[in-house]
Amino acid sequence: MRRSLLPLVLVVVVAAACKGGGTGTSPTFVQPTFWVGDVVFSTKQVEAGLQSTYVVKGSVDWVKEEGEELAPLGTSYKIQSGFLTVTLTSESVASCRVSGGTTLTLRSGDGSLLLGPNGTYTGQIRAQKPFSATLSCSGGEVSLGSLAFINLQMRGQVDNLRMEGTMEPLVAGGVTSSGSWDFLAR
C-alpha cells in the first residue's frame, strides 16, 4: 500500500507545481515604450597592403511603433533618433596613412527592432554616408572618397530590462565587421 501511494503523491505534487499540467498561458514580457543606449560597430579592411579601421559609435533611441500589426509576434520599434561618430585610421604602410571622420545621423528607416512577448529580440541598424578621407604620405596629402557605414545585426534575450550583446563577426573579402550594443528600457 505504501508503494502505490508514493506515485500518486508525486503526480499531485507535479500537477500542482505545473498549475494543472501545463494548461496555463506562458508569462508575457512587458513591452516598454522606449529603449535608449549605445552602439559600437567596427570594420577592419585590408586593401592594397593598407589595413584601415572604421569605428562607428554613439547613441540610439528606439520608440515603440504605433498601430503595429505584429502583436502576437511581439512589439516593433523604430529609431527615434541616433547620432554616431565615424573615425577612420590606418596602419602605416610605406610611410603612408589614411585618416578621416564624419557623423551619421540616424532616421527611423535606418533600423528595426522586434521584441518578442518572451523577451527575445532581433534587430539591425543600417546606414551609410560618403565622406572625404586624407591619404598622407611623405610626399604630401591627397583627398580620397570613403564610405562611412554601419550594419549592426542584433539578437538576444532581454535581461532585467536591458538589451546588450555582441554581434557575430562578419568576414567577407578582406573585411571583418563586429559590433556591440547596450540599451536600457525607459
C-alpha positions as CSV (number, residue, x, y, z in Angstrom):
1,M,0.0,0.0,0.0
2,R,2.8,2.4,0.9
3,R,4.4,1.8,-2.6
4,S,1.3,2.6,-4.6
5,L,0.7,5.9,-2.5
6,L,4.1,7.4,-3.5
7,P,3.5,7.6,-7.3
8,L,0.1,9.2,-6.5
9,V,1.7,11.8,-4.2
10,L,4.3,12.6,-6.9
11,V,1.6,13.1,-9.6
12,V,-0.3,15.5,-7.3
13,V,2.9,17.5,-6.4
14,V,4.0,17.8,-10.1
15,A,0.5,18.8,-11.2
16,A,0.3,21.5,-8.5
17,A,3.8,22.8,-9.5
18,C,2.7,22.9,-13.1
19,K,-0.6,24.5,-12.2
20,G,-2.7,22.0,-14.0
21,G,-0.2,20.1,-16.1
22,G,0.9,23.0,-18.3
23,T,-2.5,24.2,-19.5
24,G,-1.9,27.8,-18.3
25,T,-0.5,30.5,-20.5
26,S,3.2,31.4,-20.6
27,P,4.1,34.8,-19.0
28,T,4.4,37.7,-21.3
29,F,7.2,40.2,-21.2
30,V,6.5,43.9,-20.5
31,Q,7.0,45.9,-23.7
32,P,8.5,49.3,-22.8
33,T,7.8,52.4,-24.9
34,F,11.5,53.4,-25.3
35,W,14.9,51.8,-25.4
36,V,17.9,54.1,-25.1
37,G,21.6,53.3,-25.3
38,D,24.9,53.0,-27.1
39,V,26.2,51.1,-30.1
40,V,29.7,50.4,-31.4
41,F,30.5,49.0,-34.8
42,S,33.9,48.5,-36.3
43,T,35.3,47.3,-39.6
44,K,38.8,46.3,-40.4
45,Q,39.7,46.3,-44.1
46,V,42.9,45.2,-45.8
47,E,43.3,46.7,-49.3
48,A,46.5,47.2,-51.3
49,G,48.5,46.3,-48.3
50,L,46.9,49.0,-46.2
51,Q,44.9,48.0,-43.1
52,S,42.2,50.5,-42.3
53,T,39.9,50.6,-39.3
54,Y,36.5,52.3,-39.2
55,V,35.0,52.8,-35.8
56,V,31.4,53.9,-35.5
57,K,30.0,54.7,-32.1
58,G,27.3,56.7,-30.5
59,S,23.8,56.7,-29.0
60,V,20.4,55.4,-30.4
61,D,16.9,55.9,-29.1
62,W,14.2,53.5,-30.1
63,V,10.4,54.1,-29.8
64,K,7.5,51.7,-29.9
65,E,5.7,51.9,-33.2
66,E,2.1,52.9,-33.1
67,G,-0.7,50.8,-34.7
68,E,1.6,47.9,-35.3
69,E,0.0,44.6,-36.6
70,L,2.6,42.2,-35.1
71,A,1.2,42.0,-31.6
72,P,1.2,38.1,-31.5
73,L,4.8,38.1,-32.6
74,G,6.0,41.0,-30.5
75,T,6.4,44.7,-30.5
76,S,8.1,46.6,-33.3
77,Y,10.3,49.6,-32.5
78,K,11.8,52.2,-34.9
79,I,14.7,54.6,-34.4
80,Q,13.5,57.8,-32.9
81,S,17.0,59.4,-33.0
82,G,20.6,58.5,-33.3
83,F,23.9,60.2,-33.6
84,L,27.1,58.3,-34.4
85,T,30.6,59.4,-34.9
86,V,32.8,57.7,-37.5
87,T,36.6,57.6,-37.3
88,L,38.9,56.1,-40.0
89,T,42.5,55.3,-39.2
90,S,45.1,53.1,-40.8
91,E,48.4,51.3,-40.2
92,S,51.4,53.0,-41.7
93,V,52.5,51.3,-45.0
94,A,55.4,52.7,-47.0
95,S,55.2,55.8,-44.7
96,C,51.5,56.5,-45.8
97,R,48.5,56.8,-43.6
98,V,44.7,57.3,-44.2
99,S,42.6,59.2,-41.8
100,G,39.2,60.9,-41.7
101,G,35.9,61.0,-40.0
102,T,32.3,62.1,-40.2
103,T,29.0,61.7,-38.4
104,L,25.9,59.6,-39.1
105,T,22.5,61.0,-38.0
106,L,20.1,58.1,-37.9
107,R,16.5,58.3,-39.1
108,S,13.6,55.9,-38.4
109,G,14.1,54.0,-41.6
110,D,17.8,53.2,-40.6
111,G,16.9,50.4,-38.2
112,S,14.4,47.9,-37.0
113,L,13.9,46.1,-33.7
114,L,11.4,43.4,-32.8
115,L,10.9,42.4,-29.2
116,G,9.0,39.1,-28.7
117,P,6.5,38.5,-25.9
118,N,9.0,36.3,-24.1
119,G,11.8,38.9,-24.1
120,T,13.8,37.7,-27.1
121,Y,14.7,40.3,-29.7
122,T,16.2,40.7,-33.2
123,G,17.1,44.0,-34.9
124,Q,19.5,45.8,-37.1
125,I,20.9,49.3,-37.7
126,R,22.0,50.0,-41.3
127,A,23.1,53.4,-42.6
128,Q,25.9,54.8,-44.8
129,K,27.3,58.2,-45.8
130,P,30.1,59.2,-48.2
131,F,32.8,61.3,-46.7
132,S,36.3,62.6,-47.6
133,A,39.4,61.0,-46.1
134,T,43.0,62.0,-46.3
135,L,45.9,59.9,-47.6
136,S,49.1,61.3,-46.1
137,C,52.5,60.1,-47.4
138,S,56.0,61.5,-47.1
139,G,55.4,63.3,-50.5
140,G,52.2,65.1,-49.4
141,E,48.5,64.6,-48.9
142,V,45.6,63.5,-51.2
143,S,41.9,63.6,-50.6
144,L,40.1,60.3,-51.1
145,G,36.5,59.3,-51.2
146,S,35.4,56.9,-48.5
147,L,32.1,55.5,-47.2
148,A,31.1,55.5,-43.5
149,F,28.6,52.7,-42.8
150,I,27.1,50.7,-40.0
151,N,25.5,47.2,-40.5
152,L,24.9,46.1,-36.9
153,Q,22.9,42.9,-36.5
154,M,21.4,42.4,-33.0
155,R,19.9,39.3,-31.4
156,G,19.5,38.3,-27.8
157,Q,17.4,38.0,-24.7
158,V,16.3,41.0,-22.5
159,D,17.8,40.6,-19.1
160,N,16.5,42.9,-16.3
161,L,15.1,45.4,-18.8
162,R,18.4,45.6,-20.6
163,M,19.4,44.6,-24.1
164,E,23.1,44.1,-24.5
165,G,25.2,41.9,-26.7
166,T,27.9,41.4,-29.3
167,M,27.4,40.8,-33.0
168,E,28.9,37.7,-34.5
169,P,31.8,39.0,-36.6
170,L,31.1,39.1,-40.4
171,V,34.0,38.3,-42.7
172,A,33.9,38.9,-46.4
173,G,36.7,39.7,-48.9
174,G,39.3,41.1,-46.6
175,V,36.7,43.0,-44.5
176,T,35.9,42.0,-40.9
177,S,33.0,43.7,-39.1
178,S,32.0,43.4,-35.5
179,G,29.8,45.4,-33.1
180,S,28.0,45.6,-29.8
181,W,25.0,47.3,-28.2
182,D,23.7,48.2,-24.8
183,F,20.1,49.5,-24.4
184,L,18.0,50.2,-21.3
185,A,14.2,50.3,-21.2
186,R,12.7,53.8,-20.5
